[in-house]
Amino acid sequence: MTLTTFDVQTATDALSAGTLTAERRQLLAADHLIALTRVSRTEPGTDADVQALALATAANLPVLLWGQPGIGKSSTLVQLARGLELPLETVIASVHDPSDFAGLPVVGADPAARGVAMAPPDWAVRLHRAGHGLLFLDEISSAPPAVQAALLRVVLERHVGSLALPEGVRIVAAANPAGSAADGWQLAPPLANRFVHLAWVHDPDVVVRGLGGTWPRIPLPRLDPERLEASVARARAAICAFLTVRPDYTHRMPTTAAARAGAWPSPRTWEMALRLLAFGYAADADLEAVAIAIRGTVGDGAGLELMAFLDRRDLPDPERVLAAPADVELPERGDLVHATLTAVVDAVARNATRERWEAAWHLIARLIRTVPVDLLAAPAMQLAALRQPEWEPPAHLDGLGPLDAMLVWGA
């Protein structure tokens, strides 16, 4: 049970006292009623976007929540800080000057020998003294370019003036799209490329349940200490393998200003994606939440291709499928079945023998009973094109039904 601004018991005691004037009793009753409307309880949030925020926060990566005004970005951060038991410092970036983040020069007794210190603001000092906390930078898309430039060092290097923020300080920002922000600016690409970008939208069911007195809380992912080193090794192997296959995604800055203000792939964001993937493996996190966080780091295109690549890496070995096409265990999802068959046809193309070619047809004959024919059509036609003139069409083609009519056989 949470009560944010007014102690109900204190109000009850005051109202029961007989020494108050009628006007004062009415104001206390009003305060009591307001406090009651703010009483709520929480339950663990199961939404994938909420879990993606928790994953990125646990990984101590700067997060940027994009959403329309009034959908609860600020209240989400209050709930996040409370759930993590972290002190919260809220800074409205749009009303600050660059010097509020870069620091104000303070001349000491001997500036020639000691230099001039850049004094940090009070909120940075409080976070430094606490040793941990949650820094919430609100309305950063309404901050002018000079302020955004000053924020670069805060977000990346964790320095405010001459003061270094402790490693235990998490950074989360919020922004409204340029079209709905007050005097909004597009986010500068160097600043945008330092965040995990998450779209924050309202869920009517969550809002209704919250207004009824129960709001979701943001549970941190539970890391398995026995899996930490293996998770990092697995994440490194996955990212490196993907970028070896798709080197064009190593750095790809978008061409439009709006796209550059969001998530896009660069060596910096791939390092962030690696950390997110390692945390996902170590916590056995929900795959959708991991995908949302990674797409918020390297962009939709690279993120979706990475997740599809990881799906394919977990598919059966094509050589094992060709060795026992009638017995090997196959995935159930249609897209993974298609990926498995494509990998098998590619394996046959690399080493085309009649035995391997016929084994692939055995697999297709098995799949035609369980999956839609459109998932099999393209791989089957590629396999048919691999036929050598001396190879007879497989004897069991009569069982392929509508697929048989699509196939074109060479001489």
C-alpha positions in Angstrom: 0.0 0.0 0.0 1.4 3.4 -1.0 0.5 6.9 0.2 2.5 9.6 -1.4 1.8 13.0 0.0 -0.4 13.0 3.0 -0.6 10.8 6.1 -4.2 9.5 6.5 -3.8 8.8 10.2 -2.5 12.3 10.9 -5.5 13.7 9.0 -7.9 11.5 11.0 -6.3 12.5 14.3 -6.5 16.2 13.4 -10.1 15.9 12.3 -11.0 14.2 15.6 -9.6 17.1 17.6 -12.1 19.5 18.8 -10.0 22.7 18.7 -10.1 23.3 15.0 -12.2 25.9 13.3 -14.8 24.8 10.8 -12.8 26.1 7.8 -9.6 24.4 9.0 -11.6 21.1 9.4 -12.9 21.4 5.9 -9.4 21.9 4.5 -8.1 18.9 6.4 -11.0 16.8 5.1 -10.2 17.9 1.6 -6.5 16.9 2.1 -7.7 13.6 3.5 -9.8 12.9 0.5 -7.0 13.9 -1.9 -4.7 11.5 0.0 -7.2 8.7 -0.3 -7.3 9.1 -4.1 -3.5 8.5 -4.1 -3.5 5.4 -2.1 -2.6 2.4 -4.3 -0.9 -1.0 -4.3 1.4 -2.5 -6.9 1.9 -5.8 -8.7 4.7 -7.1 -10.9 4.4 -5.7 -14.5 4.4 -8.4 -17.2 4.3 -6.1 -20.2 7.3 -6.6 -22.5 8.0 -2.9 -22.7 8.1 -2.7 -18.9 10.5 -5.7 -18.8 12.7 -4.0 -21.5 13.0 -0.9 -19.3 13.9 -3.1 -16.3 16.5 -4.9 -18.4 18.2 -1.8 -19.7 18.1 -0.2 -16.2 19.7 -3.3 -14.7 22.4 -3.2 -17.4 23.0 0.5 -16.3 22.5 1.8 -19.9 21.0 5.3 -20.4 17.4 4.9 -21.4 15.2 7.3 -23.3 11.4 7.0 -23.1 9.6 8.4 -26.1 5.9 9.2 -25.6 3.1 11.7 -25.9 2.5 14.1 -23.0 0.4 12.8 -20.1 0.9 9.0 -20.6 2.8 8.5 -17.4 6.5 8.7 -18.2 7.3 10.7 -15.1 5.2 8.5 -12.8 6.8 5.4 -14.3 10.2 6.8 -13.2 8.9 7.5 -9.7 7.6 3.9 -9.5 10.9 2.6 -10.9 13.0 4.5 -8.3 10.7 3.3 -5.5 10.9 -0.3 -6.6 14.7 -0.2 -6.9 15.0 1.6 -3.5 17.0 4.4 -5.2 16.9 8.1 -4.5 15.3 9.9 -7.5 16.6 13.2 -8.8 14.5 14.8 -11.5 16.0 17.4 -13.8 13.8 19.2 -16.4 16.4 19.6 -19.1 14.4 22.1 -21.1 14.6 24.8 -18.4 18.3 24.6 -17.7 21.3 26.3 -19.3 24.4 24.4 -20.6 26.4 25.5 -17.6 23.9 23.6 -15.3 25.4 20.4 -16.8 28.9 21.5 -17.7 29.4 23.2 -14.4 30.0 26.8 -13.3 33.6 28.0 -13.0 34.7 28.6 -9.5 38.0 30.5 -9.1 40.1 29.2 -6.2 43.0 30.8 -4.3 45.7 29.8 -6.9 44.0 29.2 -10.3 47.3 29.2 -12.2 48.5 26.2 -10.2 45.2 24.4 -9.4 43.1 25.4 -12.4 39.5 26.5 -12.2 37.0 24.0 -10.9 33.6 23.5 -12.6 31.1 23.5 -9.8 28.3 20.9 -10.1 24.6 21.6 -9.3 23.1 20.4 -6.0 21.3 17.4 -7.5 24.6 16.0 -8.7 26.2 16.5 -5.3 23.3 14.6 -3.7 23.7 11.7 -6.1 27.5 11.7 -5.4 27.0 11.6 -1.7 24.4 8.8 -1.9 26.7 6.7 -4.1 23.7 5.5 -6.1 20.4 6.8 -7.4 18.2 7.4 -10.5 18.8 10.5 -12.5 15.7 11.4 -14.5 16.3 13.9 -17.3 12.9 15.0 -18.5 11.9 16.9 -21.6 15.3 16.6 -23.3 13.7 17.0 -26.8 12.6 20.4 -25.7 16.2 21.3 -24.7 18.0 23.5 -27.3 21.0 22.1 -29.1 23.5 23.8 -26.7 21.9 22.1 -23.7 21.9 18.8 -25.6 25.6 19.2 -26.3 26.2 19.8 -22.6 24.3 16.6 -21.8 26.6 14.5 -23.9 29.2 14.2 -21.1 26.6 13.6 -18.5 25.1 10.7 -20.3 28.2 9.1 -21.7 31.0 10.0 -19.3 28.8 10.5 -16.2 30.5 13.8 -15.4 28.6 16.9 -14.2 31.1 19.7 -14.1 34.1 18.5 -12.3 32.1 15.8 -10.4 32.0 12.2 -11.5 28.7 10.4 -10.8 29.1 7.1 -9.1 28.6 3.9 -11.1 25.6 3.1 -9.1 23.7 6.0 -10.6 21.2 5.0 -13.4 20.2 7.5 -16.0 16.7 7.6 -17.6 15.4 10.4 -19.8 12.1 11.2 -21.3 11.1 13.0 -24.4 8.0 14.0 -26.4 8.1 13.5 -30.2 9.2 16.8 -31.9 5.6 17.4 -33.2 4.1 17.3 -29.6 7.0 18.8 -27.6 6.9 22.3 -26.3 9.3 24.2 -28.7 10.6 20.8 -29.6 13.9 20.1 -31.3 15.1 17.0 -33.0 17.6 15.1 -30.8 21.2 15.6 -31.9 22.6 12.4 -33.4 25.6 12.2 -31.0 23.2 12.4 -28.0 20.6 10.0 -29.5 23.3 7.4 -30.2 24.0 7.1 -26.4 20.5 5.9 -25.4 18.4 2.8 -25.5 15.2 4.2 -27.1 11.9 2.8 -25.9 8.5 3.8 -27.1 6.2 4.5 -24.1 2.5 4.1 -24.9 -0.5 3.8 -22.6 -2.3 0.5 -22.2 -6.0 1.1 -21.5 -6.2 -2.0 -19.4 -3.3 -0.9 -17.2 -4.7 2.6 -16.8 -8.1 1.2 -15.8 -6.6 -1.2 -13.3 -4.3 1.6 -12.0 -7.2 4.0 -11.5 -8.9 1.2 -9.6 -6.0 1.1 -7.2 -3.4 -1.3 -8.6 -0.5 -0.1 -10.7 2.3 -2.3 -12.2 5.7 -2.1 -10.7 8.9 -2.7 -12.6 10.7 -5.9 -11.4 14.4 -6.2 -12.1 15.6 -9.2 -14.0 16.9 -12.0 -11.7 20.5 -12.8 -12.7 21.9 -16.3 -12.2 25.4 -15.9 -10.7 26.4 -19.2 -12.1 25.7 -18.1 -15.7 27.4 -14.7 -15.8 30.6 -15.6 -17.6 28.9 -18.0 -20.0 26.3 -15.3 -20.8 28.9 -12.8 -21.7 30.8 -15.3 -23.9 27.5 -16.3 -25.6 26.6 -12.7 -26.2 30.0 -11.8 -27.6 29.9 -14.8 -30.0 26.4 -13.9 -31.2 27.1 -10.2 -31.9 30.5 -10.9 -33.5 29.0 -13.7 -35.7 26.1 -11.4 -36.8 28.4 -8.5 -37.7 30.7 -10.9 -39.6 27.8 -11.9 -41.8 26.4 -8.4 -42.0 29.4 -6.0 -41.7 27.3 -3.2 -43.4 25.4 -2.9 -40.1 28.5 -2.1 -38.1 27.9 1.6 -38.6 24.8 2.9 -40.5 23.7 6.4 -39.6 20.3 7.3 -41.1 19.9 9.9 -43.8 17.0 11.8 -42.3 17.1 14.0 -39.2 14.1 12.3 -37.6 15.7 8.8 -37.9 19.1 10.1 -36.6 17.2 11.2 -33.5 16.4 7.6 -32.7 18.2 4.3 -32.5 20.7 3.3 -35.2 23.7 1.0 -35.4 27.2 2.1 -34.5 30.1 0.5 -32.6 28.9 2.3 -29.5 25.3 0.9 -29.7 26.5 -2.6 -30.6 28.5 -2.6 -27.4 25.3 -1.6 -25.6 23.4 -4.4 -27.4 26.0 -6.9 -26.3 25.5 -5.9 -22.7 21.7 -6.2 -23.1 22.0 -9.6 -24.7 24.4 -10.8 -21.9 21.9 -9.6 -19.3 19.1 -11.3 -21.2 21.0 -14.6 -21.2 22.0 -14.4 -17.6 18.4 -13.7 -16.4 16.7 -16.0 -18.9 14.7 -12.9 -19.8 11.6 -12.8 -22.0 12.7 -12.9 -25.6 10.3 -10.2 -26.7 11.6 -7.8 -24.0 15.2 -8.5 -25.1 14.3 -7.8 -28.7 12.5 -4.5 -27.8 15.6 -3.3 -25.8 18.0 -4.3 -28.6 15.9 -2.7 -31.3 15.9 0.4 -29.1 19.7 0.4 -29.2 20.7 -0.5 -32.8 17.4 0.3 -34.6 14.6 -1.8 -36.0 16.3 -3.1 -39.1 19.5 -4.3 -37.4 17.7 -5.4 -34.3 15.1 -7.5 -36.1 17.8 -9.1 -38.3 19.9 -9.9 -35.2 17.0 -11.6 -33.5 16.2 -13.6 -36.6 19.9 -14.6 -36.9 19.9 -15.8 -33.3 16.7 -17.8 -34.0 18.5 -19.5 -36.9 21.5 -20.3 -34.8 19.3 -22.3 -32.5 17.9 -24.4 -35.3 18.8 -28.0 -36.0 22.2 -28.6 -37.7 21.4 -29.0 -41.5 23.9 -31.9 -41.7 22.1 -33.7 -38.9 18.8 -33.2 -40.7 20.2 -34.6 -44.0 21.5 -37.6 -42.1 18.1 -38.5 -40.6 15.3 -36.5 -42.4 12.6 -38.8 -41.1 13.6 -38.8 -37.5 15.2 -35.4 -36.6 13.2 -33.1 -34.3 12.0 -30.0 -36.0 10.8 -26.6 -34.7 7.1 -26.0 -34.6 6.9 -22.3 -35.5 6.3 -21.7 -39.2 9.1 -19.1 -39.7 11.6 -21.4 -38.0 10.5 -24.4 -40.1 11.1 -22.2 -43.2 14.5 -21.2 -41.9 15.5 -24.8 -41.2 14.5 -25.9 -44.7 16.3 -23.0 -46.3 19.5 -23.9 -44.3 19.1 -27.6 -45.5 18.8 -26.5 -49.2 21.8 -24.3 -48.8 23.8 -27.2 -47.3 22.8 -29.4 -50.3 23.9 -26.6 -52.7 27.3 -26.5 -51.1 27.8 -30.2 -51.5 25.3 -31.5 -54.0 25.1 -35.3 -54.1 22.1 -37.4 -55.1 21.8 -38.9 -51.6 21.8 -35.5 -49.9 19.4 -34.1 -52.6 17.0 -37.0 -52.0 17.2 -36.6 -48.2 16.1 -33.0 -48.5 13.1 -34.2 -50.5 12.3 -36.7 -47.7 12.2 -33.7 -45.4 9.9 -31.8 -47.6 7.5 -34.8 -47.9 7.4 -34.9 -44.1 6.7 -31.2 -43.7 4.0 -31.0 -46.4 1.7 -32.7 -43.9 2.1 -30.2 -41.1 2.9 -26.7 -42.5 1.3 -24.4 -45.2 2.6 -25.1 -48.7 3.6 -21.4 -49.1 6.4 -21.9 -46.5 7.8 -24.8 -48.6 7.4 -23.4 -52.1 10.6 -21.3 -52.4 13.0 -23.8 -50.8 11.4 -26.6 -52.9 11.9 -24.8 -56.1 15.5 -24.0 -55.2 16.1 -27.7 -54.4 14.5 -28.7 -57.7 16.9 -26.4 -59.6 19.8 -28.3 -58.1 18.8 -31.6 -59.9 21.4 -33.0 -62.2 20.3 -34.5 -65.5 21.0 -38.1 -64.4 19.0 -37.8 -61.2 15.5 -39.1 -61.4 12.8 -37.1 -59.6 12.1 -38.5 -56.2 9.7 -41.4 -56.2 7.5 -39.9 -53.4 6.7 -36.7 -55.3 3.1 -37.9 -55.6 2.7 -37.1 -51.9 3.6 -33.4 -52.4 0.1 -32.5 -53.5 -0.2 -28.8 -54.6 3.5 -28.3 -54.2 4.2 -30.7 -57.1 2.4 -28.5 -59.5 4.7 -25.5 -58.7 7.9 -27.4 -59.4 9.9 -27.0 -62.6 12.3 -29.8 -63.3 15.4 -29.3 -65.4 16.5 -31.7 -68.2 
